[in-house]
Amino acid sequence: MIVCVCNNVSEKKLRHAVASGLNTMADLRTHLDVGTCCGKCASCARSILRECQNASQSAHHAVMASVTPMTFQRQPATPHFQNNALAA
């Protein structure tokens, strides 16, 4: 689907741009010229941007929920180590 007719920007191109790191409307305007002519596409582009960001956040939260936290415990000092530490 073409989102910006003035600059021939498709929904696929918008989604790819967001996936590659463009995360604000200003970024999309600068790199894709979305919303720079008549402005009628700005609301649709903003909706796609939010949708991509929400999907990305949901995926991140799903991955983090499946990760088991690791806990580390310090091993007790061995008697040999304790004797050396006291001698120093």
N, C-alpha and C positions, 0 to 999 in steps of 0.2 A: 504494500500500500504506500502510495506517495503521501507524505505528510506535508512537505513544503513544495508546492507547485512552482513557486517563483524560482527556487534554486535546485529543483529536482532532487530532493532529499527524501529517501524512503525510510520506512519504519525500520527495516533491516539495517540500514546504514546508521540510524540513530542508536539502535541497540548495540551494534558493534562498537560505536564510539564510546558509549557508556561502559561497556565491558572492557575497553582498552584504557579506561581511566578518566575520561571526561565526566565530571560529576556535578556540574552546575549548568544552568542555562547560559551563563556567560561563556563557558567553555564551548558549548554547542554553537552559540552564535559566532564565536571567534573562528572555530575550525570548520564548521559546516554551513555557516551563513543562515542558520535556521532563525526565522523571525526577524530578518533584517530588512525585508522589502515591505510587504503589506501587513505582516504581523498576524495574519489569520491562523497561522500554523502554531503559534507560540503555546496556546493552551494544550493542544494535542501533543506537542513535543514535550511539554512539562509533564503531562500525564505519563508518557512513555518513560521519561527519565525517572519519575517516582516509582513506577512499576518495576523498572530494572533495579533500582536501589533497594526496594522492598524485597524483591526476589533474592538479591545478593545477600541481604541481611538474614533472611530466613534460611538460606543455605548455610551461611556461616554459623548461625545459632544451632542448626541441626548437626553440623559437624562437631561443634564444641560440646553439645549435649552427649555425643557418643564417645567423647574422650574421657578416659578414666584418669583422674588426677593422680600424680605420683607423689609419694611422701618419702622423705629422706630422714634417716635417723643417724646421728653420729655414733660410731662404734665406740664402746668404752675403751679407755686406754689400757694397754697391756701393762702388767707389772714391770716388765723390762723398760718400757718407755717411761713409766712414772719414775723409776729409779734414776734414769738418765736425766730427766727433767729436774729432779731435786738436786742432783749433783752439780748441775750447771750454775 
